[in-house]
Amino acid sequence: MGAKKDMKKYEVNEKVLCKHGQYYYEAKIIEIAEEDGETVYIVHYQGWHKRYDERITASETAEMFLPFTEENVARCKVGLVTFVIM
């Protein structure tokens, strides 16, 4: 199966729901880089320590990201937990 030509492009500071484990959590794209010819999104989970920031390749976004909409937030609400790390 070939690569998707119409892959969504994301922007810095864009909110998304990002999969971590089996749940989706509120996250923000904090940086976009190019590695080995592929776009890589650096994602920060809202309310989490930066050590949990992740690198998501453009080819992984279809599985890892959901648009940050009221409908998607409601569907994923069980996974939207904010952790306070002291």
C-alpha positions in Angstrom: 0.0 0.0 0.0 1.4 3.4 -1.0 1.8 6.5 1.2 -1.2 8.8 1.5 -0.8 11.8 -0.7 -3.4 13.9 1.1 -2.0 13.5 4.6 -3.1 16.3 6.8 -0.5 18.9 7.7 -0.4 20.2 11.2 0.9 23.5 12.6 2.9 24.6 15.6 0.5 25.4 18.6 -2.3 23.3 17.0 -4.3 21.3 19.6 -4.9 17.7 18.8 -6.0 14.6 20.6 -3.0 12.3 20.7 -3.0 8.6 21.4 -0.9 7.5 24.4 -1.3 3.9 25.3 -5.0 3.0 24.8 -6.4 6.6 25.3 -6.4 9.9 23.5 -5.2 13.0 25.5 -5.2 16.7 24.8 -1.9 17.7 23.3 -0.3 20.5 21.5 2.2 20.4 18.6 5.1 22.4 20.0 7.6 21.9 17.2 7.8 20.5 13.6 11.1 19.0 12.3 12.3 17.1 9.3 14.1 13.8 9.9 15.2 11.5 7.2 13.0 13.3 4.7 9.8 12.9 6.8 8.0 15.5 8.9 8.1 14.8 12.6 5.7 16.5 15.0 6.9 17.0 18.6 3.8 16.8 20.8 3.3 18.0 24.4 0.5 16.5 26.5 -1.3 19.3 28.3 -0.6 19.2 32.0 2.1 16.6 31.7 5.8 17.1 32.4 7.9 17.7 29.3 9.7 14.4 29.7 6.5 12.8 28.2 6.7 14.9 25.0 6.7 12.6 22.0 7.9 12.6 18.4 5.1 11.5 16.0 6.0 11.0 12.3 3.7 12.3 9.6 3.0 8.7 8.6 1.8 7.9 12.2 -0.6 10.8 12.5 -3.6 9.0 10.9 -3.5 6.5 13.8 -2.1 8.8 16.6 -4.0 12.1 16.1 -7.7 13.0 16.2 -8.8 16.6 15.5 -9.5 18.6 18.7 -13.2 19.0 18.4 -16.0 19.0 21.0 -17.3 15.8 19.5 -14.0 14.0 19.6 -13.3 15.3 23.2 -16.7 13.9 24.3 -15.9 10.5 22.6 -12.5 10.4 24.3 -13.4 12.0 27.6 -12.6 8.9 29.6 -8.9 9.3 28.5 -8.6 13.0 29.0 -6.9 13.1 32.4 -4.7 15.9 33.5 -1.8 14.9 35.7 -0.1 17.4 38.0 3.5 16.4 38.5 5.3 18.1 41.4 
